[in-house]
C-alpha cells in the first residue's frame, strides 16, 4: 500500500464545517485495504471497505507508539463496528468515531468521506 501524492489546492471545496479535498481516484485504493494520502502536513489513512460497501478515513498516526502505520492496518468488524488494527501493535480503532476498542489508548481522528464522479473526497474540519 503506497502513499498517494498530495493533490493541488484547486481540488478543494469549502462547506460550512469542512474543507473537502480530492484525495485520489477510487481505483487508486485497494479493495478491503488502505492507502495514505497527504493533505498539508497531515497524513490520512483512507480505507476502501468493499465488504461493507463503505469508505472511511482516519489519521495515519497510531497513538500507541506514534508511528505512521494505520493505512497499512487490517480492517474488519467488531460487533458490527468497522475497525482498523495497527499492523505493529494490534490496537484497534473504530473507523466511525475513532474510539480505541481494545485498550485504554487515545482515540484517533476520523474524517468524513464521499465519493463523487470516480474520486474520493476527504472532509477536514475547519479550525
Beta strands, then each sheet from edge to edge (+ up, - down):
strand 1: 12-14
strand 2: 18-25
strand 3: 33-39
strand 4: 42-49
strand 5: 54-59
strand 6: 61-62
strand 7: 67-68
strand 8: 74-78
strand 9: 81-85
strand 10: 92-94
strand 11: 110-116
strand 12: 119-125
sheet 1: 1+ 2- 12+ 11- 5+ 4- 3+
sheet 2: 6+ 7-
sheet 3: 8+ 9- 10+
end
